Structures are given as C-alpha cells and as structure tokens.
C-alpha cells in the first residue's frame, strides 16, 4: 500500500494496526501506552528552544501528557523569560498534522508523492545497502552529506558520519554563506569569537547593568537583533540604548534597530567593502586611531600594523582584484637577522630609535621600549646583503584605501557623506564597543573580505581587549555542543579519514576556510554531481529541511538529482526536497522531543523531551541506525569503519562512538558535563555553572580595563600569527598575514596544496557581477533579510505564523513603484538573469587534478568555467517568482528587499509539488555562478539584479486565515518515540 505525504494521508496512517496489516509491514519501535498519569495532571518542565540557533530558555506546561503551553524561562540570563514567535510556535510544530510519523520509501516516480511505510531498521538497511554498493563499485568518495541550521539541533552529527565513513563530501547551505566567514576571519585577525549578535550573542554585551562597564557605542552592520532574536539580542540592544549606548545601523532596510539608531546608513547592497574602505581612509587621514579615549597607543602597541611587508612576495590576485596593490606576506625575521631561523621565527618592524628590530610581545615592564613607525617605506638589508624597500602594514592599508574619500564612498554606497562622517566619529568616540556583523555580508562573494574589514576596523580603533567590545567574550561558547566532533574547528583527526581523502573534499584545496567546519564547496559539489568530475557523488544523505529553497539558483540542482543512486532525507515534516528528490525519508524530532545541553553565559540550560510522538527519533539516531546496519561482521552490509565507529577503543579517546539507543546518548552526553546520568542532569538543570560575581567581574582585563598580564609578565594579547611564527608578538592582525599563509599551506596537520589565487591580507572592493553584466536589463538590486517569524526554511506551514505573514513582501520605494506602475499591496512578478537563462551554472570541476587536488593549467576551473550544465533544469525558473509589494521609504531607491519563502500548501494533494518551491522562492533568483570568494567559496544570495512588473495573485496559494485550517495542530498521545528502548 502506498500513501501521499499530506495531512489527509497521514491521518489515515494513524490507524497503526490496520496499516501494518494492509501493507504486510511489521510495526517496530512503537510502544503501547496506557494512561500513566492522574486526571488533569499538570507539570512544568524546564527546556530550551531550537526554533532558531539562539536556544532560548523555555518552560513547557504538560497536561495529561500533552504540551499545552510554552513560556519563556526567567532563569535564562539573556531572555529573562521572554520568548519570540518562533519559540511560541513549538506546539503547532510538534502537533502539526503533516508531521513525518514513520520512515518511508518512495514507490512512485520523481517528482512525486507516493510512499510506502517501513520500519526504522528496514530504512537504515536500504541506505546501508546503497552505501556498500557504491563503496564496492566506485569507492567511498561518492558519499555526499548535507545539513542546515533550520530545525536541526544536532548540527554536527553529519561530520561524524562522513569522518567515520572515511571519505566523501558535506555541505550546508549556510557555511560559506552564513556565520562561517565571520567566525573564521575574525579569529585570524583578533583571535576572538565573531562579533555576531545573531549567532554568538556577543556575550560581553550582555553584562547586567549592576556590573556597569557596558558598551558605549555599537555598530550593527548588516544585522537586525530586534527581528532575528527579539527575546535575547533584541532585548539587550534595547537595554544598551536605554543606558546611553550610541548605535549605528548599516543596512539597506529601515529595520526596528535602524529606526532607533543615532545614525542609519541605508547602504546599497553589495557595497559594504566600499563603506569599510571609506571608514578606514577617514580614520587614517584624521588620525582617529590615536584619539580613542584611554587607548591612544593601542594601534601601535597591540596590532601588527607597524610590521614590514615583504616587497619580494609575488601575490596571485583573483580576477576581480587585478588592479590592487600586490602587498604580500609580512617580512620574516629570519630573512633579516643572523640570530633568527625557523626555530625562533618572528616579524620585523622599524623602531624610531633602534631601526630594524624583531617584534616582541609587550608587558608593563617593556612597553616603553617599543617605539615603532606606523607609516612609511624603509630600506631593509637582508642576510644575503641585498637591499629591498618595505612599507609598513599600516602604510599598505593607507595606500589600499587612499581613493575612498567620503565623497567617493557616498557615491558608491548610496549614503550621505555627512552621515558617513558622523557615523565614523561616533564609532571612534569610545573604545568600549565595536562592530557587530551579521549574515548580510556572508551572503556575497566578498564575505571574508567584509569580516576581515570589520575586524581590521575594530583592531585599528582599539575596539578589542577591554570591556564592552563585542569581539571579546567572557570565556563561554554560546554555541557549545556536547557532541561536536573533535577538531571540528580546524584539522581533522578521525582515525579512518586519511590525508588523501581530506585533500579530495570538493573545493577544499581552493577554499581552505571551509576546513573550519570540515566542509566542501557547494557549487563544486553541484558541478561534480552533474559531470562526475573529479568524482561522482552517488549517495546523498540530507539532514535538514528544504534544499530546494535554501540553495542559490535552486533550479540548477534539478539536473543533478537523477545522477544519485539514493537520496535520503531526515526531517520533521515533508518539504519540496522530499517530493522532488528523496528516495527514503526518516522522521526526526521537533525540538520539544529532543535532548541537548546548552551553555548560556554562566548557566547550563537543558533541552529535554517533553513529548515523544509516533516513530520520530532524535537526529543522532538516524546516523547511528545507518552505521549500525553496516557494523555486523559476516553480513553482506559489513563495513569495518562502521563497526569500529561503535568501539571506543578502536577510535581512540576524544571521539564519541555512535549510540545503540537514544537513552545511551542521553546518559553519555550528560556525563560529558559532569552528570552521572540523564536523570541527574534533568534534576539539576538549568543551573548556574559559575556565580554571577565571579563570571562578570573576572573578565580578561587588568585593573585598567586593559588586557590582563599573564604569569610571564606579558600582556596575554592576541593569537593571530600563522604557525611558522614561533616567536609570537601577540598582536591583533588587521594585516591578515595568516590568510596569505593558509591559502598557500592550509590549516591541516599536513601541508595542503596551494590555492590558485592568494587570500588577500586586506579587504578589497569590486562591483557585484550582476550589476556589471546585467544592470541595464535588470535595474533593481535585490537583498534579503530575516523576520521574527521564521528561521531559514522552517515554519512556513505554521498556521499562526502564516496568518501573520501569508506571502513574501517586496519592499520598494515610492519612486520606483511609480516608475513600474505598482501600488502598495499589488502583486508583482520578479525575474533575474537566472530565470531568463542568461546566467546558467557551468562546469567548475574538470580543472582539478584528482591526484593532487590542484588546478590543471589550461583546463576549466571556477575562475575559468567550462560548459553550461543546467539549462534544461533552469527552465523551471522561467516564469519568475511572485511577491506582494510594500511601498516604503524604508529601502533605498533602486533597491528591493524580499524574504525567502516557500508554499507547503502545494504539497497537500501532491498534484503540483514543484510549485511549492518555484512560485515564491527568492533563491530562484540568486546566483551560484561566477566569482566565488577565494577563502571560503561564498556566492551571491544578496546584491543580485532583478526586474519587476505588476502581476496577478498566483493561483492556488493559501493567503486568508481560514486557508490555514488544515495545518491546525492535532494533539496526539505520546507513543514512546522512535529508536527508543523504553
């Protein structure tokens, strides 16, 4: 018997015995329940949300086994009992009638919606068989794993599975497009966590008022706390403004935070680097770096800007940066001084009194001896007697940004020159604060350059190393995970994952910053799936929601789907990816059914199951079940790596094995943070891990609110030098020498092949490709953003949230609306070069040597792409997409804004599921072609050019409140959950 994944189809499946008898299938892992509670028994359970990455504390009220109310938990030091719409939607998500209740296998054609129910063991064996057949025919490299942030609390189980398997690729649509560019680049410049209120909560800013020492100036650059995290980040910005903190918002949209800012700069999308270079030029020309109250000497003492740049270094520039100055690596001391070699390698600066000098770490006792020149060019005599001229790193910055006057910056960015000047001067009025950067700059090919620019600005203006600076936290990891793979943030040390396979991760040699998460390059994975070069992905295991919505140039993936032998999805409810691509579906848990231990400032929060429905299982059990199916010697599905992945002795200490049951996982994870069992953790948490006074008063500062002094008598400083610098001067690194080094050598424990272009040590601006190539035909610049209603692709099937936001809005100025004959509330059709076949995805994989991982001269690469690959698939985008116009002054002229969206209503009867992701999906317009960020491979989700025209409301969409009635929650008795031994 087959079923369609619809509300009505799943209602039929609720008659479990009848279904099992009719289909001839055995119902496994289902627990017969009897009423085990008194009439109207009510319990309040502490948990924490996972409707987005903020993990806010929640109290769930459970009556007679059903969740009936959610409210914020006052014990949460960030939210103080507040909760946003995403969290409040948890009950509707838990009891949604379209929940994936059982494992399913496809019985009809793709795309389509015909399925057959199977057991967890049967589904896991089918995936295992596909993997074993692939291994035996073509090798292990054919595995592709994908994940995503939306609805996925076990974000990094994907790494563990691929690393145990020993080869293959993985990506998630964010990675190079969300958070990772900031996280990676900021670490290289300041050695600090990324200053992101969206993702890291910028812990230092959340200090309670009674401890004083708050931030005095905060720049919100491409981030909107009032919408992305109203209960936490939004709250703290309100508190900071009330306490007198000045704020600057740089965003094309008049967001709630922009409306309350001291200065709002409505920047033209894609011009952030131009704005940063303009700020740098004004700061350098007016010497604002030495006028920061209390920190006038910070730049010369605690940054690498006085160090000399090696004039001999031949830098390989990317195509968009051919006119840049070719400033290369910082000069090494071993090239200059006889007593220096690889054993004590260091940097060189020009001292005002001593001349050429090796750089050294400072402390209270020796800082007076350090008198470096910040600017200038100097003759340097090398060991071999030759003489070269070297400029300081700050001189290199001055040369790089010299053309960016206030007038030019205003012209390129679309902002007012006087307001830009006002913003810079407010920013430099106090060292206690800094720039908070958001996802907007991640979603462009200049992602790392933007993060580098922000970190460099904070470094050269003393917004580091003392209270109120968002780049410094108080010793906690707000995103800490209890089951992160070892070395997740850096080199990979899994025992079954050999060096040659790490090098062969698709796109990794070129984009080495992806190694921070051990990921592969998304467009290179697509190219490989389409061409089979340098290897053919054959089994795709996807653990998140809707790749047809989350991936740029979405329809370019259609032609890749038939090239896979098996596509697996684990999620909470069906999505467009389910009907379009999946062969096997695993039902995973909503957050109210999951367990997690979450660091939160000086507290530990606990997410614990308050319900267990049908056969939905914690995500970690999906990976464990697949591995377990291949762990039995003597069977035709046996794989020695998978057998070993359950054996702690074989995999070594520090690497968690897989779990045979979800209870085993609960107990093991609880033990990692000091509890004897899950039951003990439940009784003890949430709770403070450190007393407030100790936590907030023991920051990393000395009595001057400056950097603390270590046991060696030196300032602890910053760790930003590359690994060849043995004698670290402990400076922040606005001149990103480490980036250049990584591009040439990598960050693994072994030497990586060099990338084909260098990672530039300073930010550089180039005009977005769409504007250059298609600006005349597509005159409007499109940007995206976050809403408080949704996280990534989730919750578009939530009846209450869809009532609040039933269709995507297209913000447009009155002047532009009049030009196109559009009034407020009109429906519009939007097209881009992707919908019109002018920018088709091309082959970027055939230029990589499968043995070395390096580009082959004369063959196509991403910098010189080959043949078009997706012209047929992209015809699905030919009609463009639809949105409802909002005519507003809250967006610059010539720009439009639209939030990502999809329409789950088209999955209801399965007749036209493709419309669910083609009708209103902004990622039908976005760009996965052309120039990719060299360090991390980002492409263009924002700053893409579009054209619009007035249109009619699309047929079949749900829009009125009564339309969403089929999605109203349907409470269900707990059944024990999937993969449960209880």
Secondary structure, 3 states (H helix, E strand, C coil): CCECCCHHHHHHHCCHHHHHHHHCCCCCCCCCCCCCCCCCCEEEEEEECCCCCCCCEEEEEEECCEEEEEEECCCCCCCCCCCCHHHHCHHHHHCCCCECCCCEEECCCCCCCCEEECCHHHHHHHHHHHHHHHHHHHCHHHEEEEECCCCCCCCCHHHHHHHHHCCCEEEECCHHHCCHHHHHHHHHHHCCCCCCCCCCCCHHHHCCHHHCCCCCEEEEECCCHHHHCCCCHHHHHHHHHHCCCEEEEECCECCHHHHCCCEEECCCCCCHHHHHHHHHHHHHHCCHHHCCCCCCCHHHHHECCCEEECCCCCCCCCHHHCCCCCCCCECEHHHCCCCCCHHHCCEEEEECCCEEEECCCCCCCCHHHCCECCCCEEEEECCCCCEEEEEEHHHHHHHHHCCCCHHHHHHHHCCCHHHHHHHHHHHCCCCCEEEEECHHHHCCCCHHHHHHHHHHHHHHCCCCCCCCCCCCCCCCCCCCCCCCCCCCCCCCCCCCCCHHHHHCCCCCCCCHHHHHCCCCCHHHHHHHHHHCCCCCCCEEEEECCCHHHHCCCHHHHHHHHCCCCEEEEEECECCHHHHHCCCEEEEECCHHHCCEEEEECCEEEEECCCCCCCCCECHHHHHHHHHHHCCCCCCCCCCHHHHHCCCHHHHCCCCCCCCCCHHHHHHHHHHHCCCCCHHHHHHHCCEECCCHHHHHHCCCECCCCCECECCCCCECCCCCCCCCCCCCCCCECCCCHHHHHHHHHCCCCCCCCCCCCCCCCCCCCCCCHHHHHHCCCCCEEEECCCCCCCCCCCCCCCHHHHHHCCCCEEEECHHHHHHCCCCCCCEEEEEECCCCCCCCCECCCCCECCCCCCECCCCCECCECCCECCCCHHHHHCCCEEEEEEECCCECCCEEEECCCCCHHHHCCCCCCCHHHHCCCHHHCCECCCCCCCCCCCCECCCEEEEEEEECCCCCCCCCHHHHHHHCCCCCCCCCCCCCCC
